[in-house]
Amino acid sequence: MRLGAPVTARRRQAYESSSGEGSQLTVQDLLQILRDRWKIIFVTTILVMVAALVYSLTIAPSYQASTRLFVSTTSDGNNTQSNDGGLFAQRRVLSYVELITGDVVAQRTVDTLGLDMSASELKRKIEATAPMDTVLIDVTVTDTSATRARDIANTVSDEFATMAAGLETPQLGAQPNARVIVQQRAEVPGLSAIPTARNAALAAVLGLILGCVLALIRGRSDRSVRSAKDLEKATGVGVLAEVPSEPRLRENPLLSFESDHSAAADAFRDLRVNVKFLEVTAGPRVLVVASAMPEEGRTSAAINLALALAEAGNDVALVDGDLRRPKVARYLALEGQAGLSTVLHGDASLPEALQETRSPRLKALTAGPIPPGPTELLESPATTELLSELGAEFDYVVVDTPSLLKPDAAILAASSQGILLVARYGQTTRDELAEAVRSVKRGGAPLLGTVLMMAPPKKPPKSHGYYGGQNRAQPDDGAQGGHTRHGPHRN
């Protein structure tokens, strides 16, 4: 069977418009950017809150002392006069608030206490407020000294009461129109009045806003692939699998499909099924696994795809076509003395170079000794003959290659039925993918689909628990433990 279907008009249009992507963002796009960069938002918020806390602890301590004044008027006691007197006192309160924070009261307080500051400086420390519909005035003084804050608050109240008495007495010996009484005197404040909690709350809000702004700026300037949608737009072909990031894969990228039911193993099983769905014409099934750049999980994808295909009952050959920095032998713990390079040089036959692996249905052809000219060696007719021979012997041939920065991948793809392009979440850029697609098209091999590696783990669907009790290790794509093409393997 032959792999690969023509790229649809919709996908061609998506690829051609990928260079202009990002000119318009939807609300969903903005939310996705914020979700992807939550660490930036979190760290920025914490840093701003810490800065606010440090500022609150390092500035000079601030203390607040308060007094309360009561404004009364003279009346003969009947209801009408009492009501009018109350309204008169409320109107007086508004004027008194302005006078308390004025220059005269401040200067008299400075003179009385002998303060080492000007009246203008003292005015900035005094605040007077009047609760709505009352005849009360609250006077608050803020100072770096608790004792001085108390003394200033009491003196301001006393001086104003004296000044108000003079203002409200029309003539000597007459009864004043209104009186100001110090109803509550100030005491030495015991705790600093620095609004640390308020500062922290404001810092949290500001940090959150700043973090969101930074995340959006970073998201708009970031050209890396962060979703299957990004990958499809950049390449014009479908995403065959999203392999989630798992810490253990960083140390050992091999999965044990016999007993592994992790999300990563299931993703490669999905890849196996999707690869099978791409088989549309007759011919050997030789798959080249490539990537736009190095260190994007290409070798891990190739090996685990081969293992997943073998798990489903297919006879599979894994070929390490990376003659520059080969890894298959190391990952599978195989000998590297004989391999692809020795077979192409004619120093060993293919049956001699093929090695058994831990999977009974998977054999591997390692890279062998690194040759001085990998490209020239792969361009030889022996490469096409070797892949054809493997295609006749095995159900699937999976070829790991260098990145598409080198021509080796395109050369190997010319003798295959198609390329699977691997991209790494948050690392591979859309520009790199566009260049990789152009390289693939120049080589003439069809681009079958893409694989997104190291994607963020997704929350399992609700049906996961329902099906979780079944044995998911059973073959799921029609090859129930038997050889479908050639009978027993000849190697």
C-alpha positions as CSV (number, residue, x, y, z in Angstrom):
1,M,0.0,0.0,0.0
2,R,1.0,3.6,-0.6
3,L,0.7,6.2,2.0
4,G,-0.4,9.8,1.7
5,A,-3.3,11.6,0.2
6,P,-3.2,14.9,-1.8
7,V,-3.3,18.0,0.3
8,T,-6.8,19.4,0.2
9,A,-7.6,22.9,-1.0
10,R,-8.4,23.9,2.5
11,R,-5.1,22.8,3.8
12,R,-3.2,24.5,0.9
13,Q,-5.0,27.7,1.8
14,A,-4.2,27.3,5.4
15,Y,-0.5,26.8,4.6
16,E,-0.4,29.7,2.2
17,S,-2.0,32.0,4.8
18,S,0.3,30.9,7.6
19,S,2.7,33.7,7.0
20,G,0.0,36.2,7.8
21,E,-1.3,34.4,10.9
22,G,-1.7,36.4,14.0
23,S,-2.7,39.7,12.4
24,Q,-6.1,39.3,14.0
25,L,-6.7,37.5,17.3
26,T,-10.0,36.2,18.6
27,V,-11.0,36.1,22.3
28,Q,-10.2,32.4,22.3
29,D,-6.7,33.1,20.9
30,L,-6.1,35.6,23.7
31,L,-7.3,33.2,26.4
32,Q,-5.1,30.5,24.9
33,I,-2.1,32.8,25.1
34,L,-2.8,33.5,28.7
35,R,-3.2,29.8,29.5
36,D,0.0,28.8,27.7
37,R,2.0,31.5,29.6
38,W,0.4,31.3,33.0
39,K,3.9,31.0,34.5
40,I,4.8,34.6,33.3
41,I,1.6,35.9,34.9
42,F,2.2,34.0,38.2
43,V,5.9,35.0,38.5
44,T,5.1,38.7,37.6
45,T,2.4,38.8,40.2
46,I,4.6,37.3,42.9
47,L,7.5,39.7,42.1
48,V,5.3,42.8,42.3
49,M,3.8,41.6,45.6
50,V,7.2,41.0,47.0
51,A,8.4,44.4,45.9
52,A,5.4,46.0,47.6
53,L,6.1,44.1,50.8
54,V,9.7,45.2,50.8
55,Y,8.7,48.8,50.2
56,S,6.2,48.7,53.0
57,L,8.8,47.2,55.4
58,T,11.7,49.6,54.4
59,I,9.9,52.9,54.4
60,A,9.8,55.0,57.7
61,P,7.0,53.8,60.0
62,S,3.8,55.7,59.9
63,Y,1.4,56.2,62.8
64,Q,-2.1,57.6,62.8
65,A,-3.8,59.3,65.8
66,S,-7.4,60.4,65.6
67,T,-9.8,62.7,67.5
68,R,-13.5,63.3,67.1
69,L,-15.2,66.7,67.3
70,F,-18.9,67.4,68.0
71,V,-20.6,70.5,66.6
72,S,-23.6,71.8,68.6
73,T,-25.8,74.9,68.3
74,T,-27.8,77.0,70.8
75,S,-31.6,76.5,70.9
76,D,-34.5,77.2,73.3
77,G,-35.7,73.6,73.2
78,N,-38.8,73.6,71.0
79,N,-38.8,71.1,68.0
80,T,-38.7,73.7,65.3
81,Q,-35.7,75.5,66.7
82,S,-33.9,72.2,67.4
83,N,-34.4,71.0,63.9
84,D,-33.2,74.3,62.4
85,G,-30.2,74.2,64.8
86,G,-29.3,70.7,63.6
87,L,-29.3,71.7,60.0
88,F,-27.3,74.8,60.8
89,A,-24.7,72.6,62.6
90,Q,-24.4,70.3,59.6
91,R,-23.8,73.2,57.3
92,R,-21.2,74.5,59.7
93,V,-19.4,71.1,59.6
94,L,-18.5,71.4,55.9
95,S,-16.9,74.8,56.6
96,Y,-15.1,73.5,59.7
97,V,-13.5,70.7,57.7
98,E,-11.8,73.2,55.5
99,L,-10.7,75.3,58.4
100,I,-9.2,72.4,60.3
101,T,-6.8,71.6,57.4
102,G,-6.1,75.3,56.7
103,D,-3.0,77.4,57.4
104,V,-4.2,79.1,60.5
105,V,-4.8,76.0,62.6
106,A,-1.6,74.5,61.3
107,Q,0.4,77.5,62.3
108,R,-1.2,77.8,65.8
109,T,-0.4,74.1,66.3
110,V,3.3,74.5,65.3
111,D,3.6,77.5,67.6
112,T,1.9,75.7,70.6
113,L,4.0,72.5,70.3
114,G,7.2,74.2,69.0
115,L,7.4,71.8,66.1
116,D,10.4,71.8,63.9
117,M,8.4,72.0,60.7
118,S,6.5,74.7,58.7
119,A,2.7,75.1,58.7
120,S,2.7,73.8,55.1
121,E,4.5,70.6,56.1
122,L,2.1,70.1,59.0
123,K,-1.0,70.6,56.8
124,R,0.0,67.5,54.7
125,K,-0.2,65.4,57.9
126,I,-3.7,66.5,58.9
127,E,-6.9,65.0,57.4
128,A,-10.4,66.0,58.4
129,T,-13.6,64.1,57.4
130,A,-17.3,64.5,58.3
131,P,-19.6,61.5,58.2
132,M,-22.7,62.1,56.0
133,D,-25.6,63.8,57.7
134,T,-23.9,64.1,61.1
135,V,-22.4,66.9,63.2
136,L,-19.2,65.0,63.8
137,I,-15.7,65.7,62.5
138,D,-12.9,63.1,62.5
139,V,-9.4,64.6,62.6
140,T,-6.6,62.2,61.7
141,V,-2.9,63.0,62.0
142,T,-0.2,60.8,60.4
143,D,3.4,61.0,61.6
144,T,6.5,58.9,61.9
145,S,6.3,59.3,65.7
146,A,3.4,57.8,67.6
147,T,3.7,60.3,70.5
148,R,4.0,63.3,68.2
149,A,1.0,62.1,66.1
150,R,-1.1,62.0,69.3
151,D,0.1,65.5,70.5
152,I,-0.6,67.1,67.1
153,A,-4.1,65.6,66.8
154,N,-5.1,66.8,70.3
155,T,-3.5,70.2,69.8
156,V,-5.2,70.7,66.4
157,S,-8.5,69.9,67.9
158,D,-8.0,72.2,70.9
159,E,-6.8,75.1,68.7
160,F,-9.7,74.7,66.3
161,A,-12.3,74.6,69.2
162,T,-10.8,77.8,70.5
163,M,-10.8,79.4,67.1
164,A,-14.3,78.3,66.3
165,A,-15.6,79.8,69.6
166,G,-14.1,83.2,68.6
167,L,-15.6,83.0,65.1
168,E,-19.1,82.0,66.3
169,T,-19.3,84.7,69.0
170,P,-20.7,87.8,67.3
171,Q,-19.9,90.2,70.2
172,L,-18.1,90.0,73.5
173,G,-20.2,88.3,76.2
174,A,-22.8,87.0,73.7
175,Q,-23.7,83.3,73.4
176,P,-21.9,81.6,70.4
177,N,-24.0,80.5,67.4
178,A,-22.2,77.1,67.5
179,R,-19.8,75.3,69.7
180,V,-17.1,72.7,68.9
181,I,-16.5,70.1,71.6
182,V,-13.6,67.6,71.6
183,Q,-15.8,64.5,72.1
184,Q,-12.9,62.0,71.8
185,R,-9.2,62.7,72.4
186,A,-6.3,60.9,70.7
187,E,-4.2,58.3,72.3
188,V,-0.7,57.0,71.4
189,P,-1.3,54.6,68.5
190,G,0.1,51.1,69.4
191,L,0.6,49.8,65.8
192,S,2.0,51.2,62.6
193,A,-0.7,52.5,60.3
194,I,1.1,51.3,57.2
195,P,-1.6,49.7,55.0
196,T,0.5,46.6,54.3
197,A,-2.5,44.4,53.5
198,R,-3.9,47.1,51.2
199,N,-0.5,47.5,49.5
200,A,-0.3,43.7,49.0
201,A,-3.8,43.6,47.5
202,L,-3.1,46.5,45.1
203,A,0.2,44.9,44.2
204,A,-1.6,41.6,43.4
205,V,-4.0,43.3,41.1
206,L,-1.2,45.4,39.4
207,G,1.0,42.3,39.1
208,L,-1.8,40.3,37.6
209,I,-2.5,43.0,35.0
210,L,1.2,43.5,34.2
211,G,1.7,39.7,33.9
212,C,-1.2,39.4,31.5
213,V,0.2,42.3,29.4
214,L,3.7,40.6,29.3
215,A,2.1,37.3,28.5
216,L,0.2,38.8,25.6
217,I,3.2,40.6,24.3
218,R,5.3,37.4,24.5
219,G,2.5,35.5,22.9
220,R,2.2,37.9,20.0
221,S,5.9,37.8,19.4
222,D,6.3,34.1,20.0
223,R,6.3,32.1,16.7
224,S,6.6,28.7,18.3
225,V,4.0,26.0,17.8
226,R,1.7,25.8,20.9
227,S,-1.3,23.9,19.6
228,A,-2.4,21.4,17.0
229,K,-4.1,24.3,15.2
230,D,-0.8,26.2,14.9
231,L,0.9,23.1,13.6
232,E,-1.8,22.4,10.9
233,K,-1.7,26.0,9.8
234,A,2.0,26.0,9.5
235,T,2.3,22.8,7.5
236,G,-1.0,22.5,5.6
237,V,-1.5,18.8,6.8
238,G,-3.3,17.2,9.6
239,V,-1.9,16.5,13.1
240,L,-1.8,12.7,13.5
241,A,-0.9,12.7,17.2
242,E,-0.2,15.0,20.2
243,V,2.3,13.3,22.5
244,P,2.1,14.8,26.0
245,S,5.1,15.7,28.0
246,E,6.1,13.2,30.7
247,P,9.2,13.6,32.9
248,R,10.3,10.0,32.5
249,L,10.5,10.4,28.7
250,R,13.3,12.9,29.1
251,E,15.5,10.2,30.6
252,N,14.3,7.3,28.6
253,P,12.1,8.0,25.6
254,L,11.2,4.3,25.1
255,L,7.7,3.2,26.1
256,S,6.7,-0.3,27.1
257,F,3.5,-0.9,25.1
258,E,2.9,-4.3,26.6
259,S,1.9,-2.7,29.9
260,D,2.0,1.0,29.5
261,H,-1.3,2.7,29.5
262,S,0.0,6.2,30.0
263,A,-1.2,9.2,27.9
264,A,2.0,9.2,25.9
265,A,1.6,5.5,25.0
266,D,-2.0,6.0,24.0
267,A,-0.9,9.0,21.8
268,F,1.5,6.7,19.9
269,R,-1.3,4.1,19.6
270,D,-3.4,6.9,18.0
271,L,-0.5,7.7,15.7
272,R,-0.4,4.0,14.7
273,V,-4.1,4.0,13.9
274,N,-3.9,7.3,12.0
275,V,-0.9,6.0,9.9
276,K,-3.0,3.0,8.9
277,F,-5.9,5.2,7.8
278,L,-3.5,7.0,5.5
279,E,-2.8,3.9,3.4
280,V,-4.6,4.5,0.2
281,T,-2.7,2.7,-2.6
282,A,-0.6,-0.4,-3.0
283,G,3.1,-0.5,-2.3
284,P,5.7,-1.0,0.5
285,R,5.1,1.0,3.6
286,V,8.3,2.9,4.2
287,L,7.9,5.9,6.5
288,V,10.5,8.6,7.1
289,V,10.3,10.5,10.4
290,A,11.8,13.9,10.1
291,S,11.9,17.3,12.0
292,A,12.6,20.9,11.1
293,M,15.3,21.3,13.7
294,P,17.4,19.0,15.9
295,E,16.3,18.0,19.4
296,E,12.6,18.0,18.7
297,G,11.8,14.4,19.7
298,R,12.2,12.9,16.3
299,T,14.1,9.8,17.3
300,S,11.7,9.2,20.2
301,A,8.8,9.5,17.9
302,A,10.3,7.1,15.4
303,I,11.2,4.4,17.9
304,N,7.9,4.5,19.8
305,L,5.9,4.5,16.5
306,A,7.9,1.4,15.5
307,L,7.1,-0.3,18.9
308,A,3.5,0.7,18.6
309,L,3.2,-0.9,15.1
310,A,4.9,-4.0,16.4
311,E,2.5,-4.2,19.4
312,A,-0.4,-4.4,16.9
313,G,1.1,-7.5,15.3
314,N,3.0,-5.9,12.4
315,D,6.6,-6.9,11.5
316,V,8.5,-3.7,11.7
317,A,12.0,-2.6,10.7
318,L,13.5,0.5,12.4
319,V,16.3,2.2,10.4
320,D,18.6,4.8,11.9
321,G,19.2,7.0,8.9
322,D,20.9,9.7,11.0
323,L,24.5,9.2,10.0
324,R,25.6,12.3,11.8
325,R,24.3,12.0,15.3
326,P,22.7,8.5,15.6
327,K,20.8,7.6,18.7
328,V,18.8,4.4,18.0
329,A,21.6,2.0,19.0
330,R,21.9,3.9,22.4
331,Y,18.2,4.0,23.1
332,L,17.7,0.3,22.2
333,A,20.9,-0.8,23.8
334,L,22.2,-2.4,20.6
335,E,25.6,-2.9,19.0
336,G,26.6,-0.1,16.7
337,Q,29.6,-1.7,14.8
338,A,27.5,-2.8,11.9
339,G,24.5,-0.9,10.5
340,L,23.3,1.3,7.6
341,S,26.6,2.7,6.7
342,T,28.4,-0.7,6.5
343,V,25.5,-2.1,4.4
344,L,25.7,0.8,2.0
345,H,29.5,0.5,1.8
346,G,29.0,-3.2,1.0
347,D,31.0,-4.3,4.1
348,A,28.0,-6.2,5.5
349,S,24.8,-7.7,4.2
350,L,21.4,-6.6,5.4
351,P,20.5,-9.8,7.3
352,E,23.8,-9.5,9.1
353,A,23.3,-5.9,10.1
354,L,19.7,-6.3,11.3
355,Q,19.4,-6.8,15.1
356,E,16.8,-8.2,17.3
357,T,15.2,-5.8,19.8
358,R,13.2,-6.4,23.0
359,S,10.0,-6.6,20.8
360,P,9.8,-9.9,18.9
361,R,8.3,-8.2,15.9
362,L,10.7,-5.3,15.7
363,K,14.2,-5.4,14.2
364,A,16.6,-2.5,14.0
365,L,19.2,-1.4,11.5
366,T,21.4,1.0,13.5
367,A,23.4,3.7,11.8
368,G,26.8,1.9,12.0
369,P,30.1,3.8,12.0
370,I,29.6,7.5,11.1
371,P,30.9,8.0,7.5
372,P,32.9,11.0,6.4
373,G,30.3,12.0,3.8
374,P,26.8,11.0,4.9
375,T,25.0,12.8,2.1
376,E,27.1,11.2,-0.6
377,L,26.6,7.8,0.9
378,L,22.8,8.1,1.1
379,E,22.6,9.4,-2.5
380,S,24.0,6.1,-3.8
381,P,21.6,3.7,-5.6
382,A,22.3,1.2,-2.7
383,T,20.0,3.3,-0.4
384,T,17.0,2.8,-2.7
385,E,17.7,-0.9,-3.0
386,L,18.1,-1.3,0.7
387,L,14.8,0.4,1.5
388,S,13.0,-1.6,-1.2
389,E,14.4,-4.8,0.2
390,L,13.2,-3.8,3.7
391,G,9.8,-2.8,2.3
392,A,9.4,-6.3,0.8
393,E,10.4,-8.0,4.0
394,F,8.5,-6.0,6.6
395,D,5.0,-4.7,7.1
396,Y,6.4,-1.3,8.0
397,V,9.8,0.4,7.7
398,V,10.3,3.4,10.0
399,V,13.3,5.5,9.1
400,D,14.8,8.0,11.6
401,T,16.7,10.9,9.9
402,P,18.6,14.0,10.7
403,S,16.7,17.3,10.8
404,L,15.7,18.8,7.5
405,L,18.5,21.3,7.9
406,K,20.5,18.6,6.1
407,P,19.6,17.1,2.8
408,D,19.8,13.5,4.2
409,A,16.1,13.4,5.2
410,A,14.9,14.5,1.7
411,I,17.2,11.9,0.1
412,L,15.8,9.1,2.2
413,A,12.2,10.4,1.7
414,A,12.6,10.1,-2.1
415,S,12.8,6.3,-1.6
416,S,9.8,6.2,0.9
417,Q,6.1,6.5,0.7
418,G,6.0,9.7,2.7
419,I,7.2,11.8,5.6
420,L,5.9,12.3,9.1
421,L,7.1,15.7,10.3
422,V,7.8,16.0,14.1
423,A,7.5,19.4,15.9
424,R,8.1,20.2,19.5
425,Y,5.6,22.2,21.5
426,G,6.9,25.6,22.4
427,Q,10.2,25.2,20.6
428,T,9.6,24.6,16.9
429,T,8.7,27.8,15.2
430,R,6.2,28.3,12.4
431,D,8.9,29.8,10.2
432,E,11.1,26.7,10.7
433,L,8.1,24.4,9.8
434,A,7.4,26.5,6.6
435,E,11.0,26.0,5.5
436,A,10.8,22.3,6.3
437,V,7.7,21.9,4.2
438,R,9.4,23.6,1.3
439,S,12.3,21.3,1.7
440,V,10.0,18.3,1.7
441,K,8.2,19.5,-1.4
442,R,11.5,20.0,-3.3
443,G,12.3,16.4,-2.6
444,G,9.1,15.2,-4.1
445,A,7.9,13.0,-1.2
446,P,4.4,13.5,0.2
447,L,4.0,15.0,3.6
448,L,1.6,12.6,5.3
449,G,1.0,14.4,8.6
450,T,2.6,15.8,11.7
451,V,3.3,14.8,15.3
452,L,3.4,17.3,18.1
453,M,5.8,16.2,20.8
454,M,6.0,17.4,24.4
455,A,2.5,18.9,24.4
456,P,1.0,19.9,27.8
457,P,-0.9,17.0,29.3
458,K,-4.7,17.2,28.8
459,K,-7.4,16.4,31.3
460,P,-8.7,12.9,30.4
461,P,-12.3,12.8,29.1
462,K,-15.1,11.6,31.3
463,S,-15.3,8.4,29.2
464,H,-11.7,7.6,30.2
465,G,-12.7,5.9,33.4
466,Y,-15.4,3.9,31.7
467,Y,-13.0,2.4,29.2
468,G,-10.1,2.3,31.6
469,G,-10.9,-1.2,32.8
470,Q,-10.5,-2.8,29.5
471,N,-7.2,-4.2,28.3
472,R,-6.0,-1.4,26.0
473,A,-2.8,-3.3,25.1
474,Q,-4.9,-5.5,22.8
475,P,-4.3,-4.7,19.1
476,D,-6.8,-2.1,18.0
477,D,-6.3,-1.7,14.2
478,G,-7.1,-5.0,12.6
479,A,-3.8,-6.9,13.1
480,Q,-4.6,-9.2,15.9
481,G,-1.2,-10.8,16.5
482,G,-0.8,-12.2,13.0
483,H,1.4,-11.3,10.0
484,T,-0.9,-9.7,7.4
485,R,1.4,-9.6,4.3
486,H,4.1,-12.1,4.1
487,G,3.5,-14.9,6.6
488,P,6.3,-15.8,9.0
489,H,9.3,-13.4,9.0
490,R,12.3,-14.7,7.1
491,N,15.0,-13.0,9.2
